[in-house]
């Protein structure tokens, strides 16, 4: 018979769970009488049997009975105390013959939740607390000013990179200029939203941009690829307005402002 107890035999507290496995080698044809297993419930004032299960397997010419049991400890001592999982006896049946086998007890130690006695150290013998030493503050103001300047410079650099600053924010950013003019409708005299966007495309490409030049423009400026379909639609619509219907007065359209803002956002990805 083999008894595989819990992983440890000490250091348990009240409420802890303990699991055991008992392995019994029996002859072929011998079976466990399940009625002989203990009934789950309190076994004594300290130990409760939560569950117990048995299984039998055949291995060659022999058979094994495995009994899995789960216990819970309810002992709450004031000092380290030894107790045990109680032993129990099972009945084995071989035809009309019955024999018994005893599952041994498992001793273990339970620790208290708190120390039973206070320390006997005389507090008067303890060393006095160290006096509080003042921290050097000569350079504290200088460090504070330097940190504030560094934080401000970092914020300004980030704002400049995002084009949030009113000074120089649209330098070399034609689509930012176009988006601002279209939104405020304050373009140059005689200009229209379509012309504002055409100016931005020409400035970005470095030359007059025509619909046939769009594939090369996208290849040279791949950051505008996400808006390629909208750009193609814009050029087709513009070509229709300026050449197929000359003389028609244009009006700002919300889709142009949306396209300008999209291109402004992509423009920042340099």
C-alpha positions in Angstrom: 0.0 0.0 0.0 1.2 3.5 -0.9 0.0 6.7 0.7 0.7 10.0 -1.1 0.0 12.7 1.4 -0.1 16.5 0.9 3.0 18.2 -0.4 4.1 19.3 3.1 3.5 18.2 6.7 3.9 21.6 8.4 2.9 25.3 7.9 -0.8 24.7 7.7 -3.4 27.3 9.0 -7.0 27.0 9.9 -9.1 26.5 6.8 -6.4 24.9 4.7 -7.2 22.1 2.4 -5.2 18.8 2.4 -5.4 16.1 -0.3 -4.2 12.5 -0.1 -4.1 9.6 -2.5 -3.9 5.9 -1.3 -2.8 3.2 -3.8 -3.6 -0.4 -2.9 -2.3 -3.4 -5.0 -4.9 -6.2 -5.1 -5.2 -9.5 -6.9 -7.3 -9.9 -10.0 -11.0 -10.2 -9.1 -10.7 -8.3 -5.9 -12.9 -5.2 -5.6 -13.4 -2.4 -3.2 -16.6 -2.3 -1.2 -17.7 1.4 -1.7 -19.9 1.1 1.4 -16.7 0.8 3.5 -15.4 4.3 2.5 -15.9 7.0 5.2 -18.8 9.4 4.8 -17.9 13.0 4.0 -18.4 15.3 7.0 -16.7 16.2 10.3 -14.3 13.4 11.5 -13.4 15.2 14.7 -13.3 18.7 16.1 -10.4 19.7 13.9 -10.7 17.7 10.6 -13.5 17.5 8.1 -13.7 15.1 5.2 -14.8 17.2 2.2 -14.9 14.4 -0.4 -13.6 10.9 -1.1 -13.5 9.0 -4.4 -12.2 5.6 -5.5 -11.2 4.2 -8.8 -9.9 0.7 -9.8 -7.6 0.0 -12.8 -6.2 -3.2 -14.3 -2.4 -3.4 -14.9 -1.3 -6.7 -16.3 -1.8 -9.4 -13.8 -2.6 -7.0 -10.9 -5.1 -4.4 -10.1 -4.8 -1.1 -8.4 -7.4 0.7 -6.2 -6.8 4.5 -5.9 -8.6 6.4 -3.2 -8.6 10.2 -3.4 -9.6 12.1 -0.3 -9.8 15.9 0.4 -9.8 17.2 4.0 -10.1 20.6 5.6 -8.4 21.7 8.8 -10.4 23.7 11.4 -7.8 23.6 14.1 -6.7 27.2 15.1 -4.1 26.7 17.9 -2.3 29.4 19.8 1.1 27.8 19.1 2.4 25.2 16.6 0.4 22.0 17.2 0.6 18.6 15.7 -2.6 16.8 14.6 -3.4 14.2 12.0 -5.7 13.1 9.3 -7.4 10.1 10.9 -6.9 6.6 9.5 -9.8 4.5 8.3 -10.4 0.9 7.3 -11.8 -0.3 3.9 -13.2 -3.7 3.0 -12.0 -5.7 -0.1 -14.2 -8.3 -1.7 -12.9 -11.4 -3.5 -16.0 -13.4 -4.4 -17.7 -14.3 -1.1 -14.5 -13.6 0.9 -14.0 -10.2 2.5 -10.7 -8.8 3.8 -9.8 -5.4 5.2 -7.0 -2.9 4.6 -6.2 0.1 6.8 -5.4 3.5 5.3 -2.8 5.0 7.7 -3.1 8.4 9.4 -1.2 11.4 8.1 0.3 13.6 10.9 0.9 17.3 10.2 1.6 20.6 12.0 -0.8 23.6 12.2 0.6 27.1 12.8 -1.2 29.8 14.7 -2.7 32.9 12.9 -1.0 35.2 15.4 1.9 35.2 17.8 0.7 33.9 21.2 3.1 36.0 23.3 4.6 39.5 22.8 8.3 39.9 22.4 10.2 40.1 25.7 12.7 42.7 24.4 12.9 45.7 26.6 12.0 48.7 24.5 14.3 50.9 26.6 17.3 48.9 25.3 16.5 49.7 21.7 18.6 52.3 19.9 17.1 55.8 19.7 15.8 57.0 16.3 18.2 58.7 14.1 17.8 62.5 14.0 16.3 63.9 10.8 18.9 65.2 8.5 17.9 68.1 6.3 18.2 67.5 2.6 20.5 69.8 0.6 18.4 72.5 -1.0 21.0 74.8 -2.5 20.4 73.7 -6.0 16.7 72.8 -5.7 15.4 76.1 -7.2 17.9 75.8 -10.1 16.9 72.2 -10.8 13.2 73.2 -10.7 13.8 76.0 -13.2 15.9 73.8 -15.5 13.2 71.1 -15.4 10.5 73.6 -16.3 12.5 75.0 -19.2 13.2 71.5 -20.5 9.6 70.5 -20.3 8.5 73.7 -22.1 11.0 73.2 -24.8 9.9 69.6 -25.3 6.2 70.8 -25.5 7.1 73.5 -28.0 9.0 71.0 -30.2 6.2 68.6 -30.2 3.6 71.3 -31.0 5.8 72.5 -33.8 6.1 69.0 -35.2 2.3 68.7 -35.1 1.8 72.1 -36.8 -0.1 73.5 -33.8 1.9 76.7 -33.5 0.5 79.8 -35.2 4.0 80.9 -36.3 5.5 78.9 -39.2 3.1 76.0 -38.7 2.1 75.8 -42.4 5.6 76.3 -43.8 6.2 73.7 -46.5 2.7 72.3 -45.8 0.5 73.3 -48.7 -2.5 71.2 -47.7 -2.5 72.8 -44.2 -2.8 76.2 -45.9 -5.5 74.9 -48.3 -7.5 73.4 -45.4 -7.4 76.6 -43.5 -8.4 78.7 -46.5 -11.3 76.4 -47.4 -12.6 76.3 -43.8 -12.5 80.0 -43.4 -13.4 80.8 -47.0 -10.6 83.4 -47.0 -8.7 82.4 -50.1 -7.2 84.9 -52.5 -9.6 86.9 -54.6 -11.0 84.9 -57.4 -9.9 81.5 -56.0 -12.2 78.6 -55.2 -11.9 75.5 -53.0 -10.9 73.5 -56.0 -8.2 75.9 -56.9 -6.9 76.0 -53.4 -6.5 72.2 -53.5 -4.9 72.3 -56.9 -2.4 74.9 -55.6 -1.6 72.5 -52.8 -1.1 69.5 -55.1 1.1 71.6 -57.4 3.2 72.9 -54.5 3.6 69.4 -53.1 4.5 67.8 -56.5 6.8 70.7 -57.5 5.1 71.2 -60.8 1.6 71.5 -62.4 -0.2 68.3 -61.5 -2.7 66.7 -64.0 -4.9 63.6 -63.6 -2.4 61.6 -65.7 0.3 62.4 -63.2 -1.4 60.9 -60.2 0.2 57.5 -60.3 3.6 59.1 -60.3 2.6 61.5 -57.6 1.4 58.7 -55.3 4.6 56.8 -56.0 6.8 59.8 -55.1 4.7 60.6 -52.0 3.4 57.3 -50.6 2.1 58.9 -47.5 -0.9 60.0 -49.5 -1.8 56.4 -50.5 -4.7 56.1 -48.0 -6.4 59.0 -49.8 -5.6 57.9 -53.3 -9.2 57.1 -54.2 -10.5 60.5 -52.9 -7.7 62.3 -54.8 -8.6 60.5 -58.1 -12.3 61.5 -57.5 -11.3 65.1 -56.8 -9.3 65.4 -60.0 -12.1 63.9 -62.1 -14.7 66.2 -60.5 -12.5 69.2 -61.0 -11.8 68.3 -64.6 -15.5 68.1 -65.2 -16.2 71.5 -63.6 -13.5 73.4 -65.2 -13.6 72.0 -68.7 -17.0 70.4 -69.3 -19.0 73.2 -67.7 -17.0 76.4 -68.1 -18.5 79.5 -66.5 -20.4 77.7 -63.8 -19.8 79.3 -60.4 -18.3 76.9 -57.8 -19.5 76.7 -54.2 -17.5 75.4 -51.2 -18.5 71.8 -50.7 -18.1 69.9 -47.4 -16.3 67.0 -49.2 -13.5 69.3 -50.3 -12.9 70.5 -46.7 -12.9 66.8 -45.5 -10.4 65.9 -48.2 -8.2 68.9 -47.4 -8.1 68.0 -43.7 -7.3 64.4 -44.6 -4.4 65.4 -46.8 -3.3 67.8 -44.1 -3.1 65.0 -41.6 -1.2 62.8 -44.0 1.1 65.7 -44.8 2.4 65.6 -41.3 3.8 62.1 -41.7 7.1 63.3 -43.2 
